[in-house]
Amino acid sequence: MATTETSPITVVKTDVKTFVLSHLIWVVAISVALLIGHAWLGEHDARVQAEATIKTSQAAIATLQQQVADRDAALAQKVTVITKVVHDLGPAPTTGQIVAAIPQLTDAPLNARVIPGDPTNISVAAFPLIQVLQQAALDHVGLATCQGDLKDQKSIDAQKDVQIAALKKKPAFFTRVKNVAEAVGVGIAIGLILK
């Protein structure tokens, strides 16, 4: 009888091949689990960082809103004082009342005084008057520009909010699973090709 001897190398090759094939499912499962874990960890870290950024931004927004509220309150108080000064003059103020009210309305050294014998006009220093009128004109032009800029900035902010909402919208769960499966499939295909 002829006996066929198998060489030890053939036995080892067969055993290794059997071992690899029987454990390939576990290697693939662990690889998939690692890829999914890595993707989840990346999303988790991005979410934590985004939440921290949002908290910082919300604190800055709250501070800015408080500053706006404080400025609005100070403006309302100043407008009330100015309105009261003019209202207290009445419908037909005398030149003496107007001269007395001018320092309450401006810090400019107008040197307002009553003109003797003229019940309707007063005298003021010319150069400080020109400076007050210049500042009023500059303030008017600046205010109009700021109002336009504010309107445009609000429109820009609204468009940014639309963009942020679009970027925050995540794809459906099955779309994300499909993308991960495609990535895993490509990895397996590359592995098989390299084998």
TORVOMAR-207233 format. One record per residue (C-alpha): residue number from 1; x, y, z. Coordinates in pm, 1 decimal, always signed. Example, Ala and Ser with C-alpha at 12.3 -4.5 7.8 and 13.67 -1.06 7.14 Angstrom:
<pts>
+-----+----------+----------+----------+
|   n |     east |    north |       up |
+-----+----------+----------+----------+
|   1 |  +1230.0 |   -450.0 |   +780.0 |
|   2 |  +1367.0 |   -106.0 |   +714.0 |
+-----+----------+----------+----------+
</pts>
This chain:
<pts>
+-----+----------+----------+----------+
|   n |     east |    north |       up |
+-----+----------+----------+----------+
|   1 |     +0.0 |     +0.0 |     +0.0 |
|   2 |   +114.9 |   +333.9 |    -83.8 |
|   3 |    +87.9 |   +589.0 |   +182.2 |
|   4 |    +64.6 |   +946.9 |    +97.6 |
|   5 |   +253.0 |  +1161.9 |   +320.8 |
|   6 |   +166.8 |  +1519.0 |   +355.0 |
|   7 |   +440.7 |  +1753.0 |   +422.5 |
|   8 |   +431.2 |  +1956.0 |   +740.6 |
|   9 |   +423.2 |  +2275.6 |   +533.7 |
|  10 |   +103.6 |  +2168.0 |   +355.9 |
|  11 |    -59.0 |  +2086.3 |   +689.1 |
|  12 |    +38.5 |  +2422.4 |   +829.7 |
|  13 |    -93.6 |  +2603.5 |   +518.7 |
|  14 |   -424.0 |  +2418.3 |   +544.3 |
|  15 |   -452.6 |  +2484.6 |   +916.6 |
|  16 |   -372.6 |  +2855.0 |   +873.3 |
|  17 |   -618.9 |  +2885.5 |   +585.9 |
|  18 |   -891.2 |  +2714.3 |   +788.3 |
|  19 |   -811.4 |  +2930.8 |  +1090.9 |
|  20 |   -820.1 |  +3253.6 |   +889.4 |
|  21 |  -1142.7 |  +3165.1 |   +708.9 |
|  22 |  -1315.8 |  +3056.6 |  +1028.5 |
|  23 |  -1216.8 |  +3380.0 |  +1205.9 |
|  24 |  -1259.2 |  +3619.3 |   +912.0 |
|  25 |  -1614.3 |  +3705.5 |  +1017.3 |
|  26 |  -1483.9 |  +3819.0 |  +1355.0 |
|  27 |  -1209.5 |  +4027.7 |  +1200.0 |
|  28 |  -1463.3 |  +4195.2 |   +971.2 |
|  29 |  -1708.9 |  +4244.6 |  +1260.9 |
|  30 |  -1440.2 |  +4401.5 |  +1478.7 |
|  31 |  -1326.6 |  +4623.3 |  +1189.4 |
|  32 |  -1683.5 |  +4739.0 |  +1127.3 |
|  33 |  -1732.8 |  +4799.6 |  +1499.6 |
|  34 |  -1412.5 |  +5003.7 |  +1512.8 |
|  35 |  -1518.2 |  +5211.9 |  +1211.0 |
|  36 |  -1863.3 |  +5273.9 |  +1355.9 |
|  37 |  -1711.6 |  +5357.0 |  +1694.9 |
|  38 |  -1467.8 |  +5596.5 |  +1534.0 |
|  39 |  -1747.7 |  +5768.8 |  +1340.8 |
|  40 |  -1961.9 |  +5793.9 |  +1654.4 |
|  41 |  -1670.8 |  +5931.0 |  +1857.0 |
|  42 |  -1602.3 |  +6194.3 |  +1589.3 |
|  43 |  -1967.7 |  +6301.5 |  +1588.2 |
|  44 |  -1973.6 |  +6307.2 |  +1968.2 |
|  45 |  -1661.9 |  +6524.3 |  +1989.5 |
|  46 |  -1799.0 |  +6760.3 |  +1724.1 |
|  47 |  -2129.9 |  +6784.5 |  +1912.1 |
|  48 |  -1955.0 |  +6859.0 |  +2243.5 |
|  49 |  -1740.1 |  +7125.5 |  +2078.1 |
|  50 |  -2045.4 |  +7277.4 |  +1908.9 |
|  51 |  -2233.6 |  +7287.3 |  +2240.5 |
|  52 |  -1938.9 |  +7463.4 |  +2407.7 |
|  53 |  -1922.9 |  +7715.6 |  +2123.2 |
|  54 |  -2296.9 |  +7773.3 |  +2147.3 |
|  55 |  -2275.9 |  +7834.2 |  +2523.7 |
|  56 |  -1996.0 |  +8087.8 |  +2473.9 |
|  57 |  -2188.8 |  +8254.9 |  +2193.5 |
|  58 |  -2506.5 |  +8267.8 |  +2403.0 |
|  59 |  -2316.4 |  +8436.9 |  +2686.7 |
|  60 |  -2174.3 |  +8694.8 |  +2443.8 |
|  61 |  -2520.8 |  +8752.9 |  +2296.0 |
|  62 |  -2668.5 |  +8802.8 |  +2644.4 |
|  63 |  -2399.0 |  +9060.1 |  +2725.4 |
|  64 |  -2458.0 |  +9244.4 |  +2398.6 |
|  65 |  -2834.6 |  +9240.3 |  +2452.4 |
|  66 |  -2784.6 |  +9388.4 |  +2799.0 |
|  67 |  -2564.8 |  +9663.6 |  +2653.8 |
|  68 |  -2833.6 |  +9742.3 |  +2395.7 |
|  69 |  -3099.4 |  +9753.0 |  +2669.0 |
|  70 |  -2880.9 |  +9983.5 |  +2883.1 |
|  71 |  -2819.7 | +10219.9 |  +2589.7 |
|  72 |  -3190.7 | +10221.1 |  +2504.6 |
|  73 |  -3277.5 | +10305.5 |  +2865.5 |
|  74 |  -3019.6 | +10589.2 |  +2873.3 |
|  75 |  -3153.9 | +10721.1 |  +2541.5 |
|  76 |  -3512.9 | +10711.1 |  +2668.7 |
|  77 |  -3407.5 | +10905.8 |  +2978.2 |
|  78 |  -3224.3 | +11171.9 |  +2772.0 |
|  79 |  -3517.3 | +11203.6 |  +2530.4 |
|  80 |  -3752.6 | +11246.5 |  +2824.8 |
|  81 |  -3537.6 | +11526.8 |  +2969.1 |
|  82 |  -3509.0 | +11707.4 |  +2634.6 |
|  83 |  -3880.1 | +11668.7 |  +2562.7 |
|  84 |  -3967.0 | +11798.7 |  +2908.8 |
|  85 |  -3743.5 | +12107.1 |  +2868.8 |
|  86 |  -3908.3 | +12197.3 |  +2536.1 |
|  87 |  -4257.9 | +12111.1 |  +2663.4 |
|  88 |  -4212.2 | +12329.0 |  +2972.7 |
|  89 |  -4145.0 | +12627.5 |  +2744.9 |
|  90 |  -4508.5 | +12619.1 |  +2639.8 |
|  91 |  -4664.7 | +12718.5 |  +2309.4 |
|  92 |  -4544.3 | +13081.3 |  +2317.6 |
|  93 |  -4217.0 | +13102.5 |  +2512.5 |
|  94 |  -4052.3 | +13430.4 |  +2585.3 |
|  95 |  -3699.1 | +13503.4 |  +2471.5 |
|  96 |  -3587.8 | +13485.7 |  +2835.6 |
|  97 |  -3731.4 | +13134.3 |  +2870.7 |
|  98 |  -3556.1 | +13022.7 |  +2550.5 |
|  99 |  -3222.9 | +13165.7 |  +2665.9 |
| 100 |  -3263.8 | +12981.9 |  +2998.8 |
| 101 |  -3348.4 | +12651.1 |  +2819.7 |
| 102 |  -3052.3 | +12649.6 |  +2576.4 |
| 103 |  -2788.2 | +12531.2 |  +2832.1 |
| 104 |  -3015.7 | +12236.7 |  +2918.9 |
| 105 |  -3026.7 | +12129.6 |  +2553.5 |
| 106 |  -2659.2 | +12170.0 |  +2454.5 |
| 107 |  -2316.5 | +12193.9 |  +2611.5 |
| 108 |  -2196.4 | +12426.8 |  +2335.6 |
| 109 |  -2092.6 | +12773.1 |  +2461.9 |
| 110 |  -2355.4 | +12958.5 |  +2259.6 |
| 111 |  -2360.6 | +13254.6 |  +2500.2 |
| 112 |  -2733.4 | +13301.8 |  +2437.4 |
| 113 |  -2874.9 | +13636.8 |  +2542.3 |
| 114 |  -3188.4 | +13842.3 |  +2497.3 |
| 115 |  -3172.2 | +14126.4 |  +2247.6 |
| 116 |  -3309.4 | +14439.4 |  +2413.1 |
| 117 |  -3616.2 | +14573.9 |  +2237.8 |
| 118 |  -3668.6 | +14252.1 |  +2029.9 |
| 119 |  -3930.8 | +14021.0 |  +2184.5 |
| 120 |  -3895.4 | +13742.0 |  +1921.1 |
| 121 |  -3520.4 | +13696.3 |  +1857.0 |
| 122 |  -3218.4 | +13612.4 |  +2070.6 |
| 123 |  -2846.7 | +13653.0 |  +2010.7 |
| 124 |  -2598.4 | +13366.0 |  +2018.9 |
| 125 |  -2227.4 | +13333.4 |  +1947.7 |
| 126 |  -2190.6 | +13259.2 |  +1574.7 |
| 127 |  -1900.9 | +13011.3 |  +1569.3 |
| 128 |  -2038.4 | +12781.9 |  +1844.3 |
| 129 |  -2375.8 | +12789.6 |  +1664.1 |
| 130 |  -2207.5 | +12675.7 |  +1341.3 |
| 131 |  -2034.4 | +12395.7 |  +1536.3 |
| 132 |  -2367.1 | +12282.5 |  +1685.9 |
| 133 |  -2531.0 | +12287.5 |  +1342.2 |
| 134 |  -2234.9 | +12101.6 |  +1189.3 |
| 135 |  -2253.2 | +11832.5 |  +1458.6 |
| 136 |  -2630.9 | +11805.6 |  +1411.7 |
| 137 |  -2585.9 | +11759.0 |  +1036.0 |
| 138 |  -2310.7 | +11498.5 |  +1086.8 |
| 139 |  -2524.3 | +11316.3 |  +1342.3 |
| 140 |  -2820.1 | +11315.7 |  +1103.2 |
| 141 |  -2614.7 | +11172.4 |   +815.0 |
| 142 |  -2444.8 | +10921.7 |  +1045.4 |
| 143 |  -2778.5 | +10811.3 |  +1188.6 |
| 144 |  -2923.8 | +10750.6 |   +842.0 |
| 145 |  -2616.0 | +10545.6 |   +746.6 |
| 146 |  -2627.5 | +10344.8 |  +1070.5 |
| 147 |  -2997.4 | +10271.6 |  +1023.9 |
| 148 |  -2932.2 | +10142.5 |   +671.2 |
| 149 |  -2636.2 |  +9936.4 |   +790.6 |
| 150 |  -2842.8 |  +9793.3 |  +1076.0 |
| 151 |  -3121.6 |  +9693.8 |   +837.6 |
| 152 |  -2872.6 |  +9524.2 |   +602.9 |
| 153 |  -2693.3 |  +9353.4 |   +894.4 |
| 154 |  -3025.1 |  +9211.9 |  +1018.4 |
| 155 |  -3087.7 |  +9075.2 |   +668.5 |
| 156 |  -2739.1 |  +8922.7 |   +663.0 |
| 157 |  -2798.5 |  +8764.8 |  +1005.2 |
| 158 |  -3129.2 |  +8619.8 |   +883.9 |
| 159 |  -2955.2 |  +8466.1 |   +581.9 |
| 160 |  -2681.2 |  +8322.2 |   +804.9 |
| 161 |  -2949.8 |  +8167.3 |  +1024.6 |
| 162 |  -3098.8 |  +8004.2 |   +714.8 |
| 163 |  -2755.4 |  +7867.3 |   +622.4 |
| 164 |  -2695.5 |  +7738.1 |   +975.0 |
| 165 |  -3031.8 |  +7563.1 |   +977.9 |
| 166 |  -2949.8 |  +7399.2 |   +645.0 |
| 167 |  -2608.5 |  +7286.1 |   +769.7 |
| 168 |  -2749.6 |  +7148.0 |  +1095.3 |
| 169 |  -2998.4 |  +6930.8 |   +912.0 |
| 170 |  -2851.8 |  +6581.8 |   +933.4 |
| 171 |  -2919.1 |  +6315.1 |   +674.5 |
| 172 |  -3159.8 |  +6036.9 |   +763.7 |
| 173 |  -3033.7 |  +5745.2 |   +972.3 |
| 174 |  -3044.2 |  +5499.3 |   +684.8 |
| 175 |  -2853.5 |  +5741.2 |   +461.4 |
| 176 |  -2578.5 |  +5763.3 |   +721.9 |
| 177 |  -2578.0 |  +5381.1 |   +760.7 |
| 178 |  -2556.8 |  +5347.2 |   +380.7 |
| 179 |  -2259.5 |  +5586.1 |   +369.7 |
| 180 |  -2079.8 |  +5392.4 |   +644.4 |
| 181 |  -2159.9 |  +5062.5 |   +469.4 |
| 182 |  -2016.3 |  +5197.8 |   +144.3 |
| 183 |  -1699.5 |  +5301.6 |   +325.2 |
| 184 |  -1669.6 |  +4958.8 |   +486.5 |
| 185 |  -1738.2 |  +4789.0 |   +152.6 |
| 186 |  -1466.5 |  +4991.7 |    -16.2 |
| 187 |  -1227.0 |  +4899.5 |   +263.9 |
| 188 |  -1307.5 |  +4530.3 |   +230.4 |
| 189 |  -1274.6 |  +4546.0 |   -147.0 |
| 190 |   -935.3 |  +4710.5 |   -117.9 |
| 191 |   -831.6 |  +4447.0 |   +134.1 |
| 192 |   -939.2 |  +4164.5 |    -95.6 |
| 193 |   -762.8 |  +4321.7 |   -391.6 |
| 194 |   -440.8 |  +4360.5 |   -195.7 |
| 195 |   -466.2 |  +4000.9 |    -75.2 |
+-----+----------+----------+----------+
</pts>
